[in-house]
């Protein structure tokens, strides 16, 4: 603001009446109504002139500071046993954004549900270890923000069939076992719930539950 002082000891706000000027517009600029904007780190003199009188003040522009944080991709819902790399972006006073994930401090409020690497270049790596909800918080430059992690039941990722290879005489039976491997690393016998098939039923057939029956000599693939 610019304030004028008169000979009668009165004063008044003349911010909108003066002519504003910066002697270093590459460092700081000023609008017609006196709003100064830092452009680059440095020092600029800001002057206000009215009726042949000029007053000058010094404006020091420092490095931009973080004004808010954002966790990306935000809230996450995923099955138990999976891992997800969260990122932290800082929004600065000059409107720029920067990834500060490895500079932040990461914390989970429920490590029995979701764990998080607290710092360093792996900072933000979150692993879902139990069903439920956990909030992961990231702190940087005296600011903090959080995101909700929702952990659902482990999901089936692959199926293995045993025996993997078998050689038997025609007319005999062989029991196959299908094992489901889940996202949390657990394994379960799912022989009774999978759909069984063979590529060539003239060589072998397979019944629900995994009981194989050889019909004739030859090769076929058993699938679950």
N, CA and C of each residue as an Amber inpcrd file, in Angstrom:
protein
   672
   0.8340000  -1.1960000   0.0000000   0.0000000   0.0000000   0.0000000
   0.8720000   1.2500000   0.0000000   0.3330000   2.3030000  -0.5810000
   1.0080000   3.6100000  -0.5630000   0.1540000   4.5800000   0.2450000
   0.7930000   5.2400000   1.1820000   0.1010000   6.2000000   2.0350000
   0.7100000   7.5770000   1.8330000  -0.1290000   8.5620000   1.5960000
   0.3400000   9.9510000   1.4250000   0.1280000  10.7200000   2.7250000
   1.1160000  11.5300000   3.0820000   1.0470000  12.3720000   4.2820000
   1.0250000  13.8410000   3.8400000   0.0760000  14.5810000   4.3420000
  -0.1520000  15.9500000   3.8750000   0.3210000  16.9800000   4.9130000
   0.4020000  18.2280000   4.4610000   0.9210000  19.3190000   5.3040000
   0.0430000  19.6030000   6.5090000  -1.2140000  19.1930000   6.4220000
  -2.1050000  19.4120000   7.5630000  -2.0970000  18.2470000   8.5380000
  -1.0910000  17.3810000   8.3900000  -0.8960000  16.2050000   9.2610000
  -1.8790000  15.0780000   8.9750000  -2.6950000  15.2400000   7.9500000
  -3.5870000  14.1420000   7.5800000  -2.8520000  13.1600000   6.6780000
  -3.4470000  12.0070000   6.4700000  -2.8620000  10.9880000   5.6040000
  -3.9830000  10.2450000   4.9010000  -3.6280000   9.5750000   3.8180000
  -4.6370000   8.8220000   3.0750000  -4.0070000   7.7470000   2.2180000
  -4.8100000   6.7390000   1.9450000  -4.3670000   5.6290000   1.1010000
  -4.4320000   6.0690000  -0.3550000  -3.2640000   6.0820000  -1.0300000
  -3.1970000   6.4980000  -2.4330000  -2.6800000   5.3620000  -3.3100000
  -2.8890000   4.1400000  -2.8420000  -2.3790000   2.9720000  -3.5660000
  -2.8550000   2.9500000  -5.0160000  -4.1230000   3.3130000  -5.2290000
  -4.6830000   3.2730000  -6.5780000  -4.3320000   4.5010000  -7.3980000
  -3.7300000   5.5160000  -6.7750000  -3.4520000   6.7710000  -7.4730000
  -2.0050000   6.9150000  -7.9170000  -1.0900000   6.2500000  -7.2310000
   0.3310000   6.4100000  -7.5340000   0.7130000   5.6300000  -8.7820000
   1.8810000   5.9650000  -9.2940000   2.4870000   5.1850000 -10.3930000
   3.5090000   4.2350000  -9.7840000   3.2970000   2.9540000 -10.0070000
   4.1840000   1.9520000  -9.4300000   5.2550000   1.5650000 -10.4350000
   6.4530000   1.2450000  -9.8880000   7.5510000   0.8540000 -10.7760000
   8.5020000  -0.0770000 -10.0370000   9.0040000  -1.0870000 -10.7520000
  10.0610000  -1.9600000 -10.2370000  11.3300000  -1.6900000 -11.0270000
  12.4490000  -1.5240000 -10.2980000  13.7070000  -1.2820000 -11.0060000
  14.3380000  -2.5620000 -11.5270000  13.7260000  -3.7260000 -11.1750000
  14.2640000  -5.0210000 -11.6230000  13.1000000  -5.9460000 -11.9560000
  12.4280000  -5.7040000 -13.0790000  11.2470000  -6.5070000 -13.4210000
  11.5560000  -7.9810000 -13.6470000  12.8170000  -8.3240000 -13.8880000
  13.1670000  -9.7410000 -14.0060000  13.1900000 -10.4210000 -12.6390000
  13.2250000  -9.6130000 -11.5850000  13.2070000 -10.1520000 -10.2180000
  11.8230000 -10.0220000  -9.5970000  11.2070000  -8.8420000  -9.7510000
   9.8710000  -8.6080000  -9.1990000   9.1260000  -7.6410000 -10.0930000
   7.8500000  -7.9240000 -10.2750000   7.0050000  -7.0430000 -11.0550000
   5.8920000  -6.5100000 -10.1620000   5.3380000  -5.3720000 -10.5600000
   4.2600000  -4.7890000  -9.7570000   3.1660000  -4.2700000 -10.6750000
   1.9220000  -4.5360000 -10.2910000   0.7800000  -4.1500000 -11.1140000
   0.4030000  -2.6960000 -10.8680000  -0.5410000  -2.2200000 -11.6610000
  -0.9760000  -0.8250000 -11.5430000  -1.6070000  -0.5360000 -10.1880000
  -2.1670000  -1.5870000  -9.5570000  -2.8050000  -1.3610000  -8.2540000
  -1.9120000  -1.7610000  -7.0830000  -0.6060000  -1.9730000  -7.3710000
   0.3490000  -2.1780000  -6.2930000   0.5550000  -3.6210000  -5.8530000
   0.1130000  -4.5960000  -6.6410000   0.3150000  -5.9880000  -6.2870000
   1.6470000  -6.4630000  -6.8640000   2.5760000  -6.8020000  -5.9640000
   3.9080000  -7.2270000  -6.3860000   3.9510000  -8.7380000  -6.5450000
   4.7020000  -9.2030000  -7.5500000   4.8680000 -10.6280000  -7.8240000
   6.3460000 -10.9410000  -7.9740000   6.8160000 -11.9270000  -7.1940000
   8.2020000 -12.3560000  -7.3320000   8.3850000 -13.1870000  -8.5820000
   9.4200000 -12.9010000  -9.3460000   9.7010000 -13.6060000 -10.5960000
  10.9090000 -14.5150000 -10.4430000  11.9530000 -14.0060000  -9.8200000
  13.1850000 -14.7680000  -9.6280000  13.8240000 -14.3270000  -8.3150000
  14.6830000 -15.1900000  -7.7900000  15.3510000 -14.8820000  -6.5300000
  16.2300000 -13.6440000  -6.6920000  16.0980000 -12.7140000  -5.7520000
  16.9000000 -11.4990000  -5.8140000  16.2260000 -10.3660000  -5.0650000
  16.7090000  -9.1380000  -5.3020000  16.1820000  -7.9550000  -4.6260000
  15.7980000  -6.9240000  -5.6790000  14.6260000  -6.3300000  -5.4880000
  14.1630000  -5.2740000  -6.3940000  13.6730000  -4.0930000  -5.5630000
  13.8590000  -2.8860000  -6.0930000  13.3250000  -1.6720000  -5.4690000
  11.9800000  -1.3710000  -6.1010000  10.9650000  -1.2210000  -5.2560000
   9.6250000  -0.8940000  -5.7160000   9.3480000   0.5630000  -5.3370000
   9.0090000   1.3750000  -6.3220000   8.7800000   2.8020000  -6.0570000
   7.3430000   3.1880000  -6.4010000   6.8480000   4.1740000  -5.6620000
   5.5190000   4.7230000  -5.8990000   5.6530000   6.2350000  -6.0400000
   5.0940000   6.7930000  -7.1300000   5.2490000   8.2280000  -7.4060000
   3.8890000   8.8910000  -7.5550000   3.7840000  10.1010000  -6.9820000
   2.5550000  10.8840000  -7.0880000   2.8910000  12.3590000  -6.9130000
   2.4800000  13.1610000  -7.8710000   2.6730000  14.6240000  -7.7970000
   4.1310000  14.9920000  -7.5720000   5.0230000  14.2960000  -8.2700000
   6.4440000  14.6050000  -8.2020000   7.1560000  14.0740000  -6.9780000
   6.4460000  13.3650000  -6.1190000   7.0560000  12.7830000  -4.9160000
   7.1460000  11.2830000  -5.1010000   8.3050000  10.6990000  -4.7510000
   8.5410000   9.2580000  -4.9320000   9.0070000   8.6480000  -3.6200000
   8.4450000   7.4950000  -3.3100000   8.8960000   6.7070000  -2.1580000
   9.2990000   5.3330000  -2.6680000  10.3210000   4.7610000  -2.0640000
  10.8650000   3.4820000  -2.5340000  10.9740000   2.5000000  -1.3810000
  10.6400000   1.2530000  -1.6730000  10.8180000   0.1750000  -0.7100000
  11.5360000  -0.9870000  -1.3750000  12.1830000  -1.7950000  -0.5810000
  12.9520000  -2.9240000  -1.0990000  12.1300000  -4.2140000  -0.9540000
  12.1330000  -5.0300000  -2.0190000  11.4280000  -6.3150000  -2.0080000
  12.4300000  -7.4320000  -2.2800000  12.5580000  -8.3500000  -1.3250000
  13.4620000  -9.4880000  -1.4790000  12.6460000 -10.7200000  -1.8720000
  13.0160000 -11.3230000  -2.9860000  12.3300000 -12.5200000  -3.4830000
  13.1800000 -13.7370000  -3.1360000  12.6060000 -14.6480000  -2.3550000
  13.3050000 -15.8680000  -1.9640000  12.8620000 -17.0310000  -2.8480000
  13.4540000 -18.1950000  -2.6260000  13.0230000 -19.3920000  -3.3450000
  11.5510000 -19.6680000  -3.0690000  10.8720000 -20.2180000  -4.0710000
   9.4710000 -20.5910000  -3.9020000   9.3390000 -21.6210000  -2.7790000
   8.2370000 -21.5630000  -2.0330000   8.0100000 -22.4810000  -0.9190000
   6.7980000 -23.3560000  -1.2250000   6.8190000 -24.5520000  -0.6540000
   5.6940000 -25.4680000  -0.8270000   4.4670000 -24.9210000  -0.0970000
   3.3370000 -24.9100000  -0.7990000   2.1000000 -24.4040000  -0.2040000
   1.0590000 -25.5050000  -0.0100000   1.1810000 -26.6100000  -0.7470000
   0.2540000 -27.7350000  -0.5750000   0.8910000 -29.0010000  -1.1200000
   0.3010000 -30.1410000  -0.7350000   0.8170000 -31.4500000  -1.1350000
  -0.3120000 -32.2770000  -1.7340000   0.0690000 -33.2190000  -2.6030000
  -0.9140000 -34.1300000  -3.1850000  -0.2950000 -35.5120000  -3.3360000
  -0.9630000 -36.5270000  -2.7570000  -0.5340000 -37.9140000  -2.9360000
  -1.1590000 -38.4520000  -4.2110000  -0.3460000 -39.0530000  -5.0420000
  -0.8200000 -39.6560000  -6.2830000  -0.5900000 -41.1710000  -6.2510000
  -1.5410000 -42.0050000  -6.6710000  -2.7630000 -41.6070000  -7.3780000
  -3.9280000 -41.2370000  -6.4780000  -3.7210000 -41.0080000  -5.2130000
  -4.8140000 -40.7050000  -4.2900000  -5.2310000 -41.9490000  -3.5310000
  -6.5140000 -42.0550000  -3.2320000  -7.0120000 -43.2400000  -2.5260000
  -6.8500000 -44.4740000  -3.4090000  -6.4980000 -45.5980000  -2.7750000
  -6.2550000 -46.8420000  -3.5180000  -7.0830000 -47.9640000  -2.9140000
  -7.7260000 -48.7550000  -3.7630000  -8.4060000 -49.9770000  -3.3550000
  -7.7910000 -51.1290000  -4.1310000  -7.2690000 -52.1360000  -3.4160000
  -6.5870000 -53.2380000  -4.0780000  -6.5570000 -54.4480000  -3.1390000
  -6.3030000 -55.6370000  -3.6880000  -6.3320000 -56.8480000  -2.8620000
  -5.1120000 -57.0150000  -1.9640000  -5.3170000 -57.7650000  -0.9250000
  -4.2500000 -58.1250000   0.0080000  -3.1020000 -58.7860000  -0.7410000
  -1.8820000 -58.4170000  -0.3420000  -0.6910000 -59.0030000  -0.9410000
  -0.0920000 -58.1900000  -2.0650000  -0.7860000 -57.1460000  -2.5090000
  -0.2580000 -56.3210000  -3.5940000   0.5020000 -55.1220000  -3.0320000
   1.3390000 -54.5390000  -3.8660000   2.1210000 -53.3650000  -3.4800000
   1.8640000 -52.2380000  -4.4750000   1.9570000 -51.0140000  -3.9720000
   1.6440000 -49.8560000  -4.7930000   2.5950000 -48.7160000  -4.4270000
   3.1850000 -48.0910000  -5.4400000   4.1120000 -46.9790000  -5.2060000
   3.3310000 -45.6690000  -5.2370000   3.1880000 -45.0800000  -4.0650000
   2.5560000 -43.7740000  -3.9710000   3.5950000 -42.6890000  -4.2420000
   3.1550000 -41.5970000  -4.8620000   4.0300000 -40.4580000  -5.1080000
   3.4820000 -39.2350000  -4.3800000   4.3900000 -38.3570000  -4.0090000
   3.9940000 -37.1090000  -3.3700000   4.4660000 -35.9420000  -4.2230000
   3.5210000 -35.0970000  -4.6190000   3.8540000 -33.8840000  -5.3480000
   3.6380000 -32.6800000  -4.4480000   4.6110000 -31.7800000  -4.4840000
   4.4830000 -30.5100000  -3.7660000   4.1400000 -29.4210000  -4.7730000
   3.1660000 -28.5910000  -4.4200000   2.8060000 -27.4390000  -5.2330000
   3.4030000 -26.2070000  -4.5610000   4.1870000 -25.4530000  -5.3200000
   4.9500000 -24.3470000  -4.7550000   4.2670000 -22.9950000  -5.0010000
   4.7680000 -21.9880000  -4.3030000   4.1670000 -20.6550000  -4.3650000
   4.2590000 -20.0320000  -5.7470000   5.1580000 -20.5280000  -6.6030000
   5.2460000 -20.0210000  -7.9750000   4.4340000 -20.8760000  -8.9370000
   3.5530000 -21.7500000  -8.3950000   2.6330000 -22.6490000  -9.1170000
   3.3240000 -23.8560000  -9.7410000   4.6240000 -23.9960000  -9.5690000
   5.2940000 -25.1840000 -10.0900000   4.9940000 -26.3840000  -9.1920000
   5.1860000 -27.5620000  -9.7380000   4.9720000 -28.8090000  -9.0120000
   6.2590000 -29.6330000  -9.0980000   6.5360000 -30.3880000  -8.0300000
   7.7380000 -31.2400000  -8.0260000   7.4690000 -32.5080000  -7.2350000
   7.9830000 -33.6150000  -7.7510000   7.8840000 -34.8900000  -7.0500000
   8.8740000 -34.8700000  -5.8770000   8.3350000 -34.9750000  -4.6580000
   9.1760000 -34.9420000  -3.4600000   9.0160000 -36.2460000  -2.6680000
   8.6500000 -37.3130000  -3.3790000   8.3730000 -38.5850000  -2.7110000
   9.5320000 -39.0460000  -1.8350000  10.7680000 -38.9410000  -2.3570000
  11.9240000 -39.4580000  -1.6220000  12.4050000 -38.4930000  -0.5320000
  11.8480000 -37.2850000  -0.5010000  12.2100000 -36.3180000   0.5380000
  11.1910000 -36.2970000   1.6730000  10.0590000 -36.9550000   1.4700000
   8.9640000 -36.9070000   2.4360000   9.1250000 -37.9830000   3.5050000
   8.3360000 -37.8410000   4.5580000   8.2210000 -38.8620000   5.5970000
   6.8440000 -39.5050000   5.4500000   6.8450000 -40.8290000   5.2620000
   5.6080000 -41.5700000   5.0360000   5.2580000 -42.3900000   6.2800000
   3.9760000 -42.3960000   6.6470000   3.5170000 -43.1200000   7.8300000
   2.1630000 -43.7600000   7.5290000   1.9800000 -45.0070000   7.9940000
   0.6740000 -45.6660000   7.9330000   0.0860000 -45.6990000   9.3390000
  -1.2020000 -45.3740000   9.4620000  -1.8200000 -45.4100000  10.7850000
  -2.2630000 -46.8240000  11.1770000  -2.1860000 -47.7810000  10.2420000
  -2.5590000 -49.1670000  10.5360000  -1.6110000 -50.1110000   9.7980000
  -0.3860000 -50.2790000  10.3240000   0.5940000 -51.1320000   9.6260000
   0.2000000 -52.6000000   9.5520000  -0.7980000 -53.0310000  10.3390000
  -1.2840000 -54.3990000  10.2100000  -2.1400000 -54.5560000   8.9540000
  -2.5370000 -53.4410000   8.3770000  -3.3450000 -53.4700000   7.1500000
  -2.5190000 -53.0260000   5.9470000  -1.7720000 -51.9450000   6.1090000
  -0.9220000 -51.4470000   5.0260000   0.3690000 -50.9050000   5.6080000
   1.4890000 -51.3830000   5.1050000   2.7870000 -50.8610000   5.5170000
   3.3010000 -49.9280000   4.4340000   4.1800000 -49.0000000   4.8200000
   4.7340000 -48.0670000   3.8490000   6.2000000 -47.8200000   4.1740000
   7.0370000 -47.7700000   3.1370000   8.4500000 -47.4280000   3.3230000
   8.5140000 -45.9560000   3.7250000   9.1320000 -45.6440000   4.8840000
   8.9940000 -44.2950000   5.4450000   9.7670000 -43.1980000   4.7410000
  10.8830000 -43.5260000   4.0830000  11.6950000 -42.4570000   3.5040000
  12.6360000 -43.0310000   2.4590000  13.3880000 -42.1480000   1.8190000
  14.3610000 -42.5730000   0.8240000  13.7170000 -42.7760000  -0.5350000
  14.4990000 -43.3230000  -1.4660000  14.0200000 -43.4540000  -2.8360000
  12.8970000 -44.4740000  -2.9730000  12.7450000 -45.3660000  -1.9800000
  11.5950000 -46.2810000  -1.9690000  10.4470000 -45.7240000  -1.1380000
  10.6120000 -44.5200000  -0.6160000   9.5710000 -43.9100000   0.2080000
   8.2350000 -43.8750000  -0.5150000   7.1790000 -44.2840000   0.1700000
   5.8540000 -44.3090000  -0.4350000   5.4360000 -45.6570000  -0.9680000
   6.3800000 -46.6250000  -0.9950000   6.0250000 -47.9690000  -1.4640000
   5.1570000 -48.6270000  -0.3930000   3.9160000 -48.8980000  -0.7480000
   2.9190000 -49.3800000   0.1990000   2.5520000 -50.8180000  -0.1200000
   2.5350000 -51.6700000   0.9110000   2.1810000 -53.0760000   0.7490000
   0.9370000 -53.3750000   1.5580000  -0.0300000 -54.0080000   0.9060000
  -1.2960000 -54.3460000   1.5450000  -1.1790000 -55.7190000   2.1990000
  -1.2010000 -55.7350000   3.5300000  -0.9200000 -56.9780000   4.2640000
  -2.1330000 -57.5420000   5.0000000  -3.2120000 -56.7970000   5.1330000
  -4.3980000 -57.2900000   5.8240000  -5.6310000 -56.5470000   5.3540000
  -6.7730000 -57.2030000   5.4120000  -8.0000000 -56.5680000   4.9510000
  -8.4390000 -55.4400000   5.8850000  -8.9700000 -54.3740000   5.2840000
  -9.4460000 -53.2480000   6.0660000  -9.0160000 -51.9270000   5.4540000
  -9.0500000 -50.8730000   6.2660000  -8.6940000 -49.5290000   5.8050000
  -7.5100000 -48.9880000   6.5940000  -6.6460000 -48.2870000   5.9170000
  -5.5150000 -47.6170000   6.5600000  -5.2890000 -46.2830000   5.8640000
  -4.8950000 -45.2900000   6.6430000  -4.5430000 -43.9970000   6.0460000
  -3.0310000 -43.8640000   6.0010000  -2.5280000 -43.5630000   4.8220000
  -1.1030000 -43.2930000   4.6520000  -0.9220000 -41.7850000   4.5660000
  -0.0490000 -41.2600000   5.4230000   0.1990000 -39.8260000   5.4820000
   1.6160000 -39.5240000   5.0140000   1.7620000 -38.4550000   4.2370000
   3.0770000 -37.9960000   3.7840000   3.2850000 -36.5730000   4.2800000
   4.4970000 -36.3110000   4.8290000   4.8220000 -34.9800000   5.3600000
   6.0460000 -34.4290000   4.6510000   5.9980000 -33.1450000   4.3400000
   7.1210000 -32.4740000   3.6760000   6.9960000 -30.9770000   3.9480000
   8.1010000 -30.3520000   4.3380000   8.1730000 -28.8950000   4.5260000
   7.0600000 -28.3770000   5.4220000   6.8720000 -29.0450000   6.5590000
   5.8720000 -28.6440000   7.5520000   4.4410000 -28.7710000   7.0500000
   4.2370000 -29.4820000   5.9470000   2.9040000 -29.7630000   5.4210000
   2.6690000 -31.2610000   5.4570000   1.4210000 -31.6710000   5.4650000
   1.1210000 -33.1010000   5.4090000  -0.2070000 -33.3120000   4.7000000
  -0.3600000 -34.5030000   4.1330000  -1.5990000 -34.8880000   3.4760000
  -1.7230000 -36.3990000   3.5590000  -2.9190000 -36.9150000   3.3400000
  -3.1370000 -38.3490000   3.4880000  -3.9660000 -38.9220000   2.3630000
  -3.9440000 -40.2570000   2.2610000  -4.7490000 -40.9840000   1.2840000
  -5.2320000 -42.2770000   1.9330000  -6.4280000 -42.6970000   1.5670000
  -7.0440000 -43.8860000   2.1580000  -6.6810000 -45.1240000   1.3540000
  -6.1550000 -46.1300000   2.0540000  -5.8490000 -47.4140000   1.4450000
  -6.9090000 -48.4270000   1.8770000  -7.6370000 -48.9890000   0.9350000
  -8.6640000 -49.9890000   1.2260000  -8.1800000 -51.3350000   0.7040000
  -7.9970000 -52.2770000   1.6280000  -7.4410000 -53.5880000   1.2750000
  -8.5740000 -54.6030000   1.2380000  -8.7570000 -55.2220000   0.0930000
  -9.7930000 -56.2370000  -0.0850000  -9.1630000 -57.6320000   0.0200000
  -9.9920000 -58.6550000  -0.0930000  -9.5070000 -60.0380000   0.0140000
  -8.5070000 -60.3410000  -1.0910000  -7.5800000 -61.2490000  -0.7800000
  -6.5940000 -61.6790000  -1.7730000  -7.3080000 -62.2780000  -2.9830000
  -6.7230000 -62.0890000  -4.1550000  -7.3240000 -62.5940000  -5.3880000
  -6.4370000 -63.6690000  -6.0050000  -7.0830000 -64.5500000  -6.7610000
  -6.3690000 -65.6300000  -7.4410000  -5.5010000 -65.0500000  -8.5510000
  -4.2090000 -65.4020000  -8.5390000  -3.2900000 -64.8870000  -9.5460000
  -2.8420000 -65.9510000 -10.5300000  -2.7590000 -67.2050000 -10.0820000
  -2.3290000 -68.2720000 -10.9930000  -2.7910000 -69.6250000 -10.4620000
  -2.7500000 -70.6270000 -11.3380000  -3.1230000 -72.0000000 -10.9800000
  -2.0070000 -72.9310000 -11.4200000  -1.6190000 -73.8330000 -10.5330000
  -0.6650000 -74.8710000 -10.9020000  -1.3610000 -76.2270000 -10.8570000
  -0.9820000 -77.1180000 -11.7680000  -1.5770000 -78.4530000 -11.8480000
  -0.4920000 -79.4940000 -11.6030000  -0.7820000 -80.4330000 -10.7170000
   0.1290000 -81.5320000 -10.4230000  -0.5910000 -82.8590000 -10.6360000
   0.1080000 -83.8680000 -11.1940000   1.4880000 -83.7790000 -11.6700000
   1.5840000 -82.9540000 -12.9450000   2.7070000 -82.2640000 -13.0930000
   2.8860000 -81.4210000 -14.2700000   2.9960000 -82.2570000 -15.5350000
   3.6940000 -83.3930000 -15.4400000   3.8330000 -84.3230000 -16.5600000
   3.6120000 -85.7260000 -16.0250000   2.8840000 -86.5230000 -16.7740000
   2.6210000 -87.8950000 -16.3390000   2.6300000 -88.8260000 -17.5490000
   3.0660000 -90.0450000 -17.3130000   3.0690000 -91.0820000 -18.3540000
   2.4460000 -92.3370000 -17.7410000   1.2800000 -92.7230000 -18.2390000
   0.5680000 -93.8760000 -17.6940000   0.0440000 -94.7350000 -18.8370000
  -0.3440000 -95.9410000 -18.4910000  -0.8800000 -96.8620000 -19.4950000
  -2.3210000 -96.5040000 -19.8320000  -2.7290000 -96.8030000 -21.0550000
  -4.1060000 -96.5800000 -21.4640000  -5.0390000 -97.3950000 -20.5780000
  -6.1560000 -96.7800000 -20.2230000  -7.1280000 -97.4800000 -19.4080000
  -6.9400000 -97.2990000 -17.9170000  -5.9890000 -96.4850000 -17.5220000
  -5.7550000 -96.2580000 -16.0920000  -6.2640000 -94.8850000 -15.6960000
  -6.3290000 -94.6490000 -14.4010000  -6.7790000 -93.3680000 -13.8670000
  -5.6240000 -92.6510000 -13.1750000  -5.7080000 -91.3460000 -13.1550000
  -4.6900000 -90.5350000 -12.4760000  -5.3720000 -89.3160000 -11.8570000
  -5.0320000 -89.0460000 -10.6250000  -5.6450000 -87.9200000  -9.9140000
  -4.7920000 -86.6620000 -10.0880000  -5.4150000 -85.6000000 -10.5750000
  -4.7420000 -84.3110000 -10.7120000  -5.1890000 -83.3720000  -9.5860000
  -4.2740000 -82.5290000  -9.1760000  -4.5400000 -81.5400000  -8.1310000
  -4.3060000 -80.1500000  -8.7170000  -5.2970000 -79.2760000  -8.5420000
  -5.1530000 -77.8770000  -8.9590000  -4.9540000 -77.0120000  -7.7080000
  -3.8850000 -76.2400000  -7.7040000  -3.5840000 -75.3650000  -6.5730000
  -3.6750000 -73.9140000  -7.0210000  -4.4720000 -73.1320000  -6.2930000
  -4.5820000 -71.7080000  -6.5930000  -3.5780000 -70.9060000  -5.7920000
  -2.8480000 -70.0400000  -6.4600000  -1.8750000 -69.1620000  -5.7970000
  -2.4680000 -67.7510000  -5.7990000  -2.5700000 -67.1620000  -4.6040000
  -3.2620000 -65.8900000  -4.4290000  -2.2870000 -64.7210000  -4.2750000
  -2.8320000 -63.5070000  -4.3670000  -2.0060000 -62.2970000  -4.3530000
  -1.2300000 -62.1140000  -3.0630000  -1.6850000 -62.7300000  -1.9620000
  -0.9560000 -62.6190000  -0.6940000   0.0520000 -63.7340000  -0.4980000
   0.2750000 -64.5490000  -1.5380000   1.2460000 -65.6300000  -1.4670000
   0.6890000 -66.9340000  -0.9490000  -0.5550000 -66.9360000  -0.5040000
  -1.1500000 -68.1700000  -0.0020000  -1.5200000 -69.0930000  -1.1580000
  -1.6610000 -70.3890000  -0.8550000  -2.0500000 -71.3720000  -1.8620000
  -3.1440000 -72.2650000  -1.2870000  -4.1000000 -72.6210000  -2.1370000
  -5.2610000 -73.3960000  -1.7150000  -5.5600000 -74.4550000  -2.7660000
  -5.9270000 -75.6610000  -2.3010000  -6.3670000 -76.7140000  -3.2110000
  -7.7430000 -76.3470000  -3.7510000  -7.8170000 -76.0960000  -5.0530000
  -9.0810000 -75.6960000  -5.6790000  -9.5280000 -76.7330000  -6.7110000
  -9.0780000 -77.9700000  -6.5220000  -9.3930000 -79.0340000  -7.4910000
 -10.8920000 -79.2050000  -7.6840000 -11.6800000 -79.0170000  -6.6220000
 -13.1190000 -79.2550000  -6.6950000 -13.8970000 -78.0960000  -7.2920000
 -13.2620000 -76.9510000  -7.4800000 -14.0170000 -75.7910000  -7.9650000
 -13.5900000 -75.3260000  -9.3550000 -12.4360000 -75.7890000  -9.8310000
 -12.0060000 -75.3790000 -11.1620000 -12.7400000 -76.1790000 -12.2280000
 -12.6690000 -75.7000000 -13.4520000 -13.2050000 -76.4280000 -14.6000000
 -12.0700000 -77.1780000 -15.2760000 -12.1850000 -78.4860000 -15.3540000
 -11.1420000 -79.3400000 -15.9190000 -11.4370000 -79.6450000 -17.3830000
 -10.3810000 -79.8150000 -18.1760000 -10.5440000 -80.2000000 -19.5780000
  -9.2540000 -80.8210000 -20.0880000  -9.3550000 -81.5540000 -21.1840000
  -8.1690000 -82.0700000 -21.8840000  -8.2380000 -81.5920000 -23.3240000
  -7.0850000 -81.4750000 -23.9490000  -7.0450000 -81.0090000 -25.3340000
  -7.5140000 -82.0730000 -26.3130000  -7.4020000 -83.3530000 -25.9310000
  -7.7780000 -84.4510000 -26.8320000  -8.4900000 -85.5270000 -26.0170000
  -9.8250000 -85.4910000 -26.0670000 -10.5920000 -86.4600000 -25.2820000
 -10.4940000 -87.8730000 -25.8270000  -9.9450000 -88.0440000 -27.0320000
  -9.7310000 -89.3940000 -27.5630000  -8.5400000 -90.0610000 -26.8830000
  -7.6850000 -89.2650000 -26.2690000  -6.5210000 -89.8020000 -25.5510000
  -6.8280000 -89.9080000 -24.0660000  -7.4390000 -88.8540000 -23.4860000
  -7.7580000 -88.8720000 -22.0570000  -8.9040000 -87.9180000 -21.7770000
  -9.6930000 -88.2510000 -20.7910000 -10.7460000 -87.3680000 -20.3010000
 -10.4550000 -87.0530000 -18.8450000 -11.1160000 -86.0420000 -18.3490000
 -10.9260000 -85.7000000 -16.9340000 -12.2640000 -85.2680000 -16.3500000
 -12.5460000 -85.7800000 -15.1740000 -13.8260000 -85.5440000 -14.5230000
 -13.7190000 -84.3870000 -13.5450000 -14.8710000 -83.8100000 -13.1450000
 -14.8420000 -82.7960000 -12.0920000 -14.1050000 -83.3360000 -10.8580000
 -13.3050000 -82.4780000 -10.2600000 -12.4950000 -82.9070000  -9.1350000
 -11.0990000 -83.3090000  -9.5110000 -10.8410000 -83.4770000 -10.8390000
  -9.4780000 -83.7460000 -11.2990000  -9.1180000 -85.1920000 -11.5460000
 -10.0990000 -86.0930000 -11.6030000  -9.7610000 -87.5000000 -11.8800000
  -9.6490000 -87.7160000 -13.3780000  -8.4140000 -88.0400000 -13.8150000
  -8.1510000 -88.2640000 -15.2200000  -8.3210000 -89.7210000 -15.5910000
  -8.8310000 -89.9710000 -16.8000000  -9.0230000 -91.3220000 -17.3150000
  -8.3880000 -91.4100000 -18.6900000  -7.3840000 -92.2880000 -18.8130000
  -6.7200000 -92.4500000 -20.1020000  -7.5590000 -93.3640000 -20.9800000
  -7.6430000 -93.0230000 -22.2660000  -8.4890000 -93.7680000 -23.2010000
  -7.6430000 -94.5330000 -24.2080000  -6.6470000 -93.8710000 -24.7450000
  -5.7870000 -94.4930000 -25.7580000  -4.4070000 -93.8760000 -25.6710000
  -3.4570000 -94.5390000 -26.3170000  -2.0830000 -94.0080000 -26.2910000
  -2.0310000 -92.7070000 -27.0710000  -1.1480000 -91.8240000 -26.6400000
  -0.9970000 -90.5210000 -27.2860000  -0.6880000 -89.4430000 -26.2560000
  -0.6710000 -88.2080000 -26.7150000  -0.3560000 -87.0780000 -25.8300000
  -1.5260000 -86.1040000 -25.7690000  -1.7720000 -85.5500000 -24.6230000
  -2.7660000 -84.5090000 -24.4700000  -2.3880000 -83.6000000 -23.3120000
  -2.9730000 -82.4720000 -23.2690000  -2.7060000 -81.5030000 -22.2010000
  -3.9270000 -81.4290000 -21.3010000  -3.6890000 -81.5190000 -20.0020000
  -4.7550000 -81.3670000 -19.0150000  -4.7560000 -79.9200000 -18.5400000
  -5.9550000 -79.3240000 -18.5260000  -6.0670000 -77.9190000 -18.1460000
  -7.0540000 -77.7400000 -17.0110000  -6.7460000 -76.7530000 -16.1600000
  -7.6700000 -76.3820000 -15.0740000  -7.8500000 -74.8840000 -15.0870000
